[in-house]
């Protein structure tokens, strides 16, 4: 960090961000949770991370091997829960397992009690109605929610900023035309359109992302438009025009950096909205394909299994903590870019 040359303005922004202790530690906690979820296969998996068998090392989480490699009799995918295979591995070597020996879709057939089962030493947060580990599904669902939210926020922000910049900089008929299109498009019944599109196309990560981008790109358009309308008559913009600079270069090099301050402070809240949108669709059964790990699907299971309160409470606290962390980070970012804030 000491080798990076920062301007006095950026140094003040970083200092302001770090001075907001709640936002700073929220960023630290969120980063740790996100990194853990990125390597979810190393944390929760029904396959060992490493297997040493007869002086040979294998990485089952990266490549599948037939059970004949581990002393089995059939040329099929290895079931590491098979007592015979486990015995062979212990006899000829050893295996290093993840902390949670279940993946998001692993059904624990060794459970002898009714499902969903309460938390235990084997399943720290219990199981769902199909006997799958709740903590494993929570970790994988958290990753999908964050990655989906980041992708949706990035794509919709790029489109929204570009549309708002064109509106605000050129004004006139271009601005009026864009405004009428946005008014009509934002007035459409989004939920019904989503239901129709979800019934026409197979649900999936990229399908949902495309559908939600159609409606979420307008979240930043009005803010960027207002910033460009305010800045287009400033002296430095007039001077750039007088020097013969093209409109695109003026927008990109001079007006946009000044408009990004207000935009960046709003991005964490846009990310929150993107995550809530996916969770809501999953809760209604219109989101990710059945069987996919999802916070919304976990909420729906909690609603359908009131006799198993750990399902609903786990999903609720996971969503509440995640959104709270993002809100606190957004507040710290707002303070960092606020020129009136001094700590």
DRENLUM-502226 format. One line per 5 residues: their letters; for each residue x, y, z of C-alpha. Coordinates in steps of 0.2 Angstrom, whole numbers. Layout:
DRENLUM-502226
A = X Y Z; ...
END
This chain:
DRENLUM-502226
XXXXX = 0 0 0; 15 12 4; 21 9 -14; 5 15 -22; 5 34 -26
XXXXX = -12 41 -21; -18 59 -23; -22 69 -8; -40 68 -12; -40 49 -13
XXXXX = -30 48 4; -43 59 12; -57 47 5; -48 32 12; -45 40 28
XXXXX = -64 45 29; -69 27 25; -58 19 38; -64 32 51; -82 25 49
XXXXX = -78 10 60; -95 1 57; -93 2 38; -74 -3 38; -77 -18 49
XXXXX = -92 -23 39; -81 -23 23; -69 -34 32; -82 -46 38; -91 -46 21
XXXXX = -74 -49 12; -70 -64 23; -87 -72 20; -86 -69 1; -69 -77 0
XXXXX = -75 -92 10; -90 -94 -2; -79 -92 -17; -69 -108 -11; -85 -116 -6
XXXXX = -79 -133 -14; -65 -133 -1; -77 -129 13; -92 -140 10; -91 -155 -2
XXXXX = -95 -173 -2; -78 -178 -9; -61 -177 -1; -49 -162 -5; -34 -174 -6
XXXXX = -33 -193 -6; -16 -202 -4; -18 -220 -11; -3 -231 -13; 9 -217 -14
XXXXX = -1 -208 -27; -10 -191 -24; -27 -187 -31; -38 -172 -30; -56 -178 -31
XXXXX = -64 -161 -30; -56 -156 -47; -57 -173 -56; -67 -188 -55; -59 -205 -54
XXXXX = -67 -222 -55; -68 -232 -39; -56 -245 -46; -42 -232 -43; -46 -233 -24
XXXXX = -47 -252 -24; -65 -254 -30; -73 -267 -41; -83 -257 -54; -78 -243 -67
XXXXX = -90 -231 -60; -89 -214 -52; -82 -216 -34; -94 -215 -20; -84 -209 -5
XXXXX = -97 -213 7; -96 -231 3; -89 -240 18; -79 -252 7; -70 -238 -2
XXXXX = -67 -229 14; -59 -244 21; -48 -246 6; -42 -228 7; -38 -230 26
XXXXX = -29 -246 22; -18 -239 8; -17 -221 13; -28 -207 20; -40 -194 14
XXXXX = -42 -175 19; -60 -170 20; -67 -152 20; -74 -146 36; -92 -149 30
XXXXX = -92 -166 22; -108 -162 12; -111 -153 -4; -127 -143 -7; -135 -157 -16
XXXXX = -129 -171 -5; -143 -181 3; -138 -189 19; -146 -207 18; -138 -212 34
XXXXX = -150 -201 44; -163 -211 54; -174 -197 59; -188 -188 50; -183 -174 38
XXXXX = -180 -160 40; -169 -164 55; -164 -152 68; -146 -145 71; -134 -158 77
XXXXX = -115 -162 77; -116 -170 60; -127 -156 53; -123 -140 61; -138 -131 55
XXXXX = -149 -146 52; -156 -153 36; -170 -148 24; -185 -158 19; -174 -168 7
XXXXX = -160 -172 20; -148 -160 12; -136 -150 24; -143 -133 27; -126 -125 30
XXXXX = -119 -132 14; -133 -125 4; -132 -108 14; -113 -106 9; -117 -110 -10
XXXXX = -133 -100 -10; -123 -85 -3; -110 -86 -17; -124 -87 -30; -133 -72 -23
XXXXX = -117 -61 -22; -111 -66 -39; -128 -63 -47; -130 -47 -38; -113 -41 -43
XXXXX = -116 -46 -61; -133 -38 -62; -127 -22 -53; -112 -21 -65; -122 -23 -81
XXXXX = -137 -13 -77; -125 1 -70; -115 2 -86; -131 3 -97; -140 15 -85
XXXXX = -124 27 -84; -123 27 -103; -141 31 -105; -141 45 -92; -125 52 -98
XXXXX = -132 54 -116; -148 61 -109; -140 74 -98; -126 79 -110; -136 82 -126
XXXXX = -153 87 -118; -166 93 -130; -176 80 -140; -164 66 -135; -168 69 -117
XXXXX = -186 70 -120; -187 54 -130; -177 44 -118; -188 51 -104; -204 45 -112
XXXXX = -196 28 -116; -191 26 -98; -208 32 -91; -217 19 -102; -205 5 -98
XXXXX = -205 8 -79; -224 8 -79; -225 -10 -86; -230 -23 -73; -213 -31 -70
XXXXX = -218 -45 -60; -231 -52 -73; -218 -50 -87; -206 -59 -77; -219 -73 -74
XXXXX = -222 -74 -92; -204 -74 -97; -200 -87 -84; -213 -99 -91; -206 -96 -109
XXXXX = -188 -99 -105; -179 -112 -95; -174 -104 -78; -156 -102 -75; -142 -90 -70
XXXXX = -140 -81 -86; -158 -81 -91; -163 -73 -75; -149 -60 -77; -155 -55 -94
XXXXX = -173 -54 -88; -169 -43 -73; -157 -32 -83; -171 -27 -94; -179 -18 -79
XXXXX = -165 -14 -67; -154 -3 -79; -165 12 -75; -160 13 -57; -145 25 -60
XXXXX = -151 34 -76; -160 48 -67; -145 52 -55; -132 52 -69; -144 62 -80
XXXXX = -146 75 -67; -127 76 -64; -123 78 -83; -137 91 -84; -129 101 -70
XXXXX = -111 99 -77; -113 102 -95; -113 121 -94; -98 122 -82; -83 132 -88
XXXXX = -71 117 -90; -84 109 -102; -86 125 -112; -67 127 -113; -65 109 -119
XXXXX = -78 112 -133; -69 128 -138; -53 118 -140; -61 106 -152; -63 91 -141
XXXXX = -76 78 -146; -92 76 -136; -88 58 -132; -71 63 -125; -78 77 -115
XXXXX = -91 66 -108; -79 52 -104; -64 62 -98; -72 77 -89; -90 76 -85
XXXXX = -91 57 -80; -78 57 -67; -87 72 -58; -104 63 -60; -97 46 -53
XXXXX = -95 52 -35; -114 52 -33; -116 36 -43; -103 26 -33; -111 31 -16
XXXXX = -127 23 -23; -120 7 -30; -120 -3 -13; -139 0 -12; -141 -6 -30
XXXXX = -132 -22 -26; -144 -24 -11; -159 -22 -23; -151 -35 -35; -149 -48 -22
XXXXX = -166 -45 -15; -173 -47 -32; -165 -64 -35; -171 -70 -17; -189 -64 -21
XXXXX = -190 -74 -37; -182 -89 -29; -195 -88 -15; -209 -87 -27; -202 -102 -37
XXXXX = -198 -91 -52; -179 -90 -50; -165 -103 -51; -169 -121 -57; -175 -133 -44
XXXXX = -162 -140 -33; -150 -125 -35; -144 -118 -18; -153 -102 -15; -157 -91 0
XXXXX = -175 -88 -7; -178 -107 -9; -172 -109 9; -185 -96 15; -198 -105 5
XXXXX = -194 -121 14; -195 -112 31; -212 -106 26; -218 -124 21; -210 -132 36
XXXXX = -215 -122 51; -211 -137 62; -193 -134 58; -189 -116 63; -171 -118 60
XXXXX = -174 -117 41; -183 -100 41; -172 -93 55; -156 -98 45; -161 -90 29
XXXXX = -168 -74 38; -152 -71 48; -141 -74 33; -151 -62 22; -152 -49 36
XXXXX = -133 -50 40; -128 -49 22; -139 -34 18; -135 -25 34; -116 -27 30
XXXXX = -119 -20 12; -129 -5 19; -115 -1 32; -102 -2 18; -113 10 7
XXXXX = -114 22 22; -95 22 23; -93 24 5; -105 39 5; -94 47 19
XXXXX = -78 44 10; -84 54 -5; -93 67 5; -82 83 4; -90 90 20
XXX = -85 75 30; -69 77 40; -64 65 54
END
